[in-house]
Amino acid sequence: MIPVAVSGDRAASPWLRRLRFLAAVLRARPAFALGYAIVIGVILIALLAPWIVPYGPMVADPNVYLLPPGPRHLLGTDGTGMDILSRVLSAPRVDLTIAVLGTLISAGIGSCIGAIVGYYEGERTWRRAVSTAVMRAADVLQAFPVFVFAIALVAVFGQSLHSIIIAIAFVNTPIYLRLMRTQVLAIRRYRYIEAAYVAGASDLSILARHVIPNAIAPALAQLSVNIGWAILLTAGLSFVGAGVVAPTPEWGSMIAMGFQNVVTGQWWPSVFPGIALGLTVFGFALVGASVEVLADPVRRRVLSGTLG
């Protein structure tokens, strides 16, 4: 038997090829690389915060009240004498936990419901009535201003981390429901779906093996964007006093605590957490844009052609 040479690209595993493609995309799109760098940095800070902060993030020292940035306190201190750098570095543990859990819950529930609604929509059975009722309920939920709706939910469930997670999951679920429904409505008309149905595959099998994997790309792209938006929503709730309660280190509550000092010239208690919040949301938005490209087969092929 004559051995056949196999090129490096063909011999490589699918995951290795994906990593090579991702590296090529990041080289071609520096903005995407910046987004990944910011997100990875924030995650590392959240994991390592207890070991890298110079002071206790909730330890107040009245002797260093509103000190400006300097050698001892690099980002200064706030109105209670707490070190701002330590609190800025500790805040991602709270913000990321709330945002990631709330977004994952909403993505899982919304995508599953959206796939079922889109798959059965148009059938002349009781399932069509259920699908219509679900979509009307989603319309009602999205008719309310998101921020006001989140405040109301926190007020109903009580002011705690669990309540904020529930509120974020609740207001985000219709987004994934609509995204998945729109994708499934288009995919269910494809020939391979009809072939699977004729071959005797059950509806659950068709949804799990053929429909959802091919419709999930927009939801995956939205996931990263929504995590950034959820961080912003958490900070907004804390800013108005409906979110994380001080002195727990959280960017929104830090901005609120330092806002009253801005008019008297002490800008650092609110500016530095605001910069950290803005960079984090920006990073997740860039990652979401890159995931949208990488998860969409059509756009991935176009980009592959441009990269050569």
C-alpha positions as CSV (number, residue, x, y, z in Angstrom):
1,M,0.0,0.0,0.0
2,I,1.4,3.4,-1.0
3,P,1.2,5.9,1.8
4,V,-0.8,9.1,1.0
5,A,0.5,12.4,2.3
6,V,-2.0,14.4,4.1
7,S,-1.7,18.1,4.3
8,G,-1.3,19.8,7.7
9,D,-4.7,21.5,7.5
10,R,-6.5,18.2,6.7
11,A,-4.7,16.2,9.3
12,A,-5.4,18.8,12.0
13,S,-8.3,18.2,14.3
14,P,-11.4,20.3,13.8
15,W,-10.7,22.2,17.0
16,L,-7.2,23.0,15.9
17,R,-8.5,24.3,12.6
18,R,-11.0,26.5,14.4
19,L,-8.2,27.9,16.7
20,R,-6.1,28.7,13.6
21,F,-9.0,30.4,12.0
22,L,-9.7,32.4,15.1
23,A,-6.0,33.5,15.3
24,A,-6.2,34.6,11.7
25,V,-9.4,36.5,12.4
26,L,-7.9,38.3,15.4
27,R,-4.8,39.2,13.4
28,A,-7.0,40.6,10.6
29,R,-9.4,42.4,13.0
30,P,-7.4,44.0,15.8
31,A,-10.7,45.3,17.4
32,F,-11.8,41.7,18.0
33,A,-8.4,41.0,19.6
34,L,-8.8,44.0,21.9
35,G,-12.3,42.8,23.0
36,Y,-10.9,39.3,23.9
37,A,-8.0,40.9,25.8
38,I,-10.4,43.1,27.8
39,V,-12.8,40.2,28.6
40,I,-10.0,37.8,29.5
41,G,-8.3,40.5,31.7
42,V,-11.6,41.2,33.5
43,I,-12.2,37.5,34.1
44,L,-8.6,37.0,35.5
45,I,-9.0,40.0,37.8
46,A,-12.3,38.6,39.1
47,L,-10.6,35.3,39.8
48,L,-7.4,36.7,41.4
49,A,-8.9,39.7,43.1
50,P,-8.5,38.4,46.7
51,W,-4.8,37.9,46.2
52,I,-3.9,41.1,44.2
53,V,-5.8,43.9,46.0
54,P,-3.5,46.0,48.2
55,Y,-6.2,46.7,50.8
56,G,-9.4,45.1,52.0
57,P,-12.1,46.2,49.6
58,M,-14.6,46.8,52.5
59,V,-12.2,48.2,55.1
60,A,-12.8,51.9,55.8
61,D,-10.1,54.1,57.3
62,P,-11.4,57.5,58.4
63,N,-7.8,58.8,58.5
64,V,-7.5,58.6,54.7
65,Y,-10.8,60.2,53.8
66,L,-11.0,61.2,50.1
67,L,-7.3,61.1,49.5
68,P,-6.4,61.8,45.8
69,P,-4.5,59.3,43.7
70,G,-0.9,58.9,45.0
71,P,1.9,56.5,45.9
72,R,0.0,54.9,48.9
73,H,-3.4,54.7,47.2
74,L,-2.9,54.6,43.5
75,L,-6.5,55.5,42.6
76,G,-7.2,57.4,45.8
77,T,-9.8,56.7,48.5
78,D,-13.5,57.3,48.6
79,G,-15.7,59.2,51.1
80,T,-15.5,56.4,53.7
81,G,-11.8,55.9,53.5
82,M,-11.9,52.7,51.4
83,D,-9.2,52.1,48.8
84,I,-10.6,52.7,45.3
85,L,-8.1,50.4,43.5
86,S,-9.0,47.5,45.8
87,R,-12.7,48.0,45.2
88,V,-12.4,48.4,41.5
89,L,-10.5,45.2,41.2
90,S,-12.9,43.3,43.5
91,A,-16.1,44.6,41.8
92,P,-15.9,42.2,38.8
93,R,-16.5,39.2,41.1
94,V,-19.9,40.5,41.9
95,D,-20.8,42.1,38.5
96,L,-19.7,39.1,36.4
97,T,-21.4,36.6,38.6
98,I,-24.7,38.4,38.4
99,A,-24.4,39.1,34.7
100,V,-23.2,35.7,33.6
101,L,-25.8,33.7,35.6
102,G,-28.7,36.0,34.6
103,T,-27.7,35.9,30.9
104,L,-27.2,32.1,30.8
105,I,-30.5,31.5,32.4
106,S,-32.3,33.8,30.0
107,A,-30.5,32.3,27.0
108,G,-31.3,28.8,28.0
109,I,-34.9,29.3,28.7
110,G,-35.6,31.8,25.9
111,S,-33.8,29.7,23.2
112,C,-35.6,26.5,24.1
113,I,-39.0,28.2,24.1
114,G,-38.2,30.1,20.9
115,A,-37.1,26.9,19.1
116,I,-40.4,25.1,20.1
117,V,-42.5,28.1,19.2
118,G,-40.9,28.5,15.8
119,Y,-41.0,24.8,15.0
120,Y,-44.7,24.5,15.7
121,E,-45.8,27.9,14.5
122,G,-48.2,27.6,11.6
123,E,-49.6,24.2,12.4
124,R,-53.3,24.0,12.7
125,T,-53.3,22.4,16.1
126,W,-53.5,23.4,19.7
127,R,-49.8,24.0,19.5
128,R,-50.3,26.9,17.2
129,A,-52.5,28.6,19.8
130,V,-49.9,28.0,22.5
131,S,-47.2,29.5,20.2
132,T,-49.3,32.6,19.6
133,A,-50.0,33.0,23.3
134,V,-46.3,32.8,24.1
135,M,-45.4,35.4,21.5
136,R,-48.1,37.8,22.8
137,A,-46.7,37.4,26.3
138,A,-43.3,38.2,25.0
139,D,-44.7,41.3,23.3
140,V,-46.2,42.4,26.6
141,L,-42.9,41.9,28.5
142,Q,-40.9,43.9,25.9
143,A,-43.5,46.7,25.9
144,F,-42.2,47.8,29.4
145,P,-39.0,49.9,29.7
146,V,-36.3,47.4,30.6
147,F,-34.7,49.4,33.4
148,V,-38.1,50.2,35.1
149,F,-39.2,46.6,34.7
150,A,-36.0,45.4,36.4
151,I,-36.5,47.8,39.3
152,A,-40.1,46.5,39.7
153,L,-38.9,42.9,39.7
154,V,-36.2,43.6,42.3
155,A,-38.8,45.4,44.4
156,V,-41.1,42.3,44.2
157,F,-38.5,39.7,45.0
158,G,-36.5,41.7,47.5
159,Q,-33.2,43.5,47.2
160,S,-30.6,40.7,46.9
161,L,-28.1,39.2,44.5
162,H,-30.6,36.4,43.7
163,S,-33.3,39.0,42.9
164,I,-31.0,40.9,40.5
165,I,-30.2,37.7,38.7
166,I,-33.9,36.8,38.3
167,A,-34.6,40.3,37.0
168,I,-31.8,40.1,34.4
169,A,-33.0,36.7,33.3
170,F,-36.6,37.8,33.1
171,V,-36.0,40.9,31.0
172,N,-33.6,39.1,28.6
173,T,-35.6,36.0,27.9
174,P,-37.8,37.6,25.2
175,I,-34.7,38.6,23.3
176,Y,-33.5,35.0,22.9
177,L,-37.0,33.7,22.3
178,R,-37.4,36.0,19.3
179,L,-34.0,35.4,18.0
180,M,-34.4,31.6,18.1
181,R,-37.9,31.7,16.7
182,T,-36.9,33.8,13.7
183,Q,-34.0,31.4,12.9
184,V,-36.2,28.3,13.3
185,L,-38.9,29.6,11.1
186,A,-36.4,29.8,8.3
187,I,-34.6,26.6,9.0
188,R,-37.6,24.3,9.4
189,R,-38.4,24.7,5.6
190,Y,-35.0,23.3,4.6
191,R,-34.9,19.9,2.7
192,Y,-32.9,18.1,5.4
193,I,-35.5,18.9,8.0
194,E,-38.2,17.4,5.8
195,A,-36.0,14.4,5.1
196,A,-35.5,13.8,8.8
197,Y,-39.2,14.0,9.4
198,V,-40.0,11.6,6.5
199,A,-37.3,9.2,7.9
200,G,-39.3,8.9,11.1
201,A,-37.3,11.2,13.4
202,S,-39.3,12.6,16.3
203,D,-39.9,16.3,16.8
204,L,-37.6,16.3,19.8
205,S,-34.8,14.6,17.8
206,I,-35.2,17.0,14.9
207,L,-35.1,20.0,17.2
208,A,-32.0,18.8,19.1
209,R,-30.0,17.4,16.2
210,H,-30.9,19.6,13.2
211,V,-32.7,22.7,14.1
212,I,-31.1,24.2,17.2
213,P,-27.5,23.6,16.2
214,N,-28.1,25.5,13.0
215,A,-30.1,28.3,14.6
216,I,-28.0,29.0,17.6
217,A,-25.4,31.4,16.0
218,P,-27.3,34.7,16.6
219,A,-28.1,33.6,20.2
220,L,-24.4,32.9,20.8
221,A,-23.4,36.3,19.5
222,Q,-26.1,37.9,21.6
223,L,-24.9,36.1,24.7
224,S,-21.6,38.1,24.9
225,V,-23.4,41.4,24.2
226,N,-26.0,40.7,26.8
227,I,-23.5,39.9,29.4
228,G,-22.0,43.3,28.9
229,W,-25.5,44.8,29.0
230,A,-26.3,42.9,32.1
231,I,-23.2,44.3,33.8
232,L,-24.5,47.8,32.8
233,L,-28.0,47.0,34.1
234,T,-26.6,45.7,37.4
235,A,-24.6,48.9,37.8
236,G,-27.6,51.0,36.9
237,L,-29.7,49.3,39.5
238,S,-27.0,49.8,42.1
239,F,-26.6,53.4,41.1
240,V,-30.3,54.2,41.9
241,G,-30.2,52.1,45.1
242,A,-32.1,49.0,43.8
243,G,-29.2,46.7,43.2
244,V,-26.1,45.7,45.2
245,V,-26.0,47.3,48.6
246,A,-22.9,49.2,49.7
247,P,-20.2,48.6,51.0
248,T,-20.1,45.5,48.7
249,P,-17.7,46.4,45.9
250,E,-19.7,46.9,42.8
251,W,-19.0,49.5,40.1
252,G,-22.5,51.0,40.0
253,S,-22.7,51.5,43.8
254,M,-19.1,53.0,43.7
255,I,-20.1,55.5,41.1
256,A,-23.2,56.4,43.2
257,M,-21.1,56.8,46.4
258,G,-18.6,59.0,44.6
259,F,-21.0,61.1,42.5
260,Q,-21.8,63.5,45.4
261,N,-18.1,64.4,45.7
262,V,-17.7,65.3,42.0
263,V,-19.2,68.8,42.5
264,T,-16.6,69.5,45.2
265,G,-13.7,68.5,43.0
266,Q,-13.1,64.9,44.2
267,W,-13.6,63.2,40.9
268,W,-11.7,59.9,41.4
269,P,-14.2,57.9,43.5
270,S,-16.6,57.8,40.6
271,V,-14.4,58.2,37.5
272,F,-12.2,55.2,38.0
273,P,-15.1,52.7,38.5
274,G,-16.9,54.3,35.6
275,I,-13.9,53.7,33.3
276,A,-13.7,50.1,34.4
277,L,-17.4,49.6,33.7
278,G,-17.2,51.2,30.3
279,L,-14.2,49.2,29.2
280,T,-15.8,45.9,30.3
281,V,-19.0,46.6,28.5
282,F,-17.1,47.6,25.4
283,G,-15.0,44.5,25.5
284,F,-18.0,42.2,25.7
285,A,-19.6,44.0,22.8
286,L,-16.5,43.4,20.6
287,V,-16.4,39.7,21.6
288,G,-20.1,39.4,20.7
289,A,-19.4,40.9,17.2
290,S,-16.5,38.4,16.7
291,V,-18.7,35.4,17.8
292,E,-21.4,36.5,15.4
293,V,-18.9,36.2,12.6
294,L,-17.3,33.0,13.7
295,A,-20.6,31.2,14.4
296,D,-22.3,32.1,11.2
297,P,-21.2,29.7,8.4
298,V,-21.9,32.1,5.6
299,R,-20.0,35.0,7.1
300,R,-17.2,32.6,8.2
301,R,-16.8,31.4,4.5
302,V,-16.7,35.0,3.3
303,L,-14.1,35.9,5.9
304,S,-12.1,32.8,5.0
305,G,-12.0,34.0,1.4
306,T,-10.7,37.4,2.4
307,L,-8.1,35.9,4.7
308,G,-6.9,33.6,1.9
